[in-house]
Amino acid sequence: MYYAYVLESSKDKKKYTGYTKNLKLRFELHEKGEVVSTKNRRPLKLIYYEACLNQQDATHRENYLKTYHGKMFIKRRLKSYLTG
């Protein structure tokens, strides 16, 4: 399985979208500051993920989630979580 995921920075409230084969390990790398993109935005929360059958599906889903429509999808999907 591959995963498309969204993290939220507790520091600046911005989101980071990525994909990985090992979600647990990838999140640990983000948390330890070993991922350049999120190193200065810790602490991070995993707010959303989707499981995909192959890498191509996961990268397509990651790319969609980075678009305006994808961001609106996440916002609607997590409405109660994001608004408190």
Sequence and secondary structure as in RCSB ss.txt:
>XXXX:A:sequence
MYYAYVLESSKDKKKYTGYTKNLKLRFELHEKGEVVSTKNRRPLKLIYYEACLNQQDATHRENYLKTYHGKMFIK
RRLKSYLTG
>XXXX:A:secstr
 EEEEEEEETTT  EEEEEES HHHHHHHHHHT STTTGGG SEEEEEEEEESSHHHHHHHHHHHTSHHHHHHHH
HHTHHHHH 
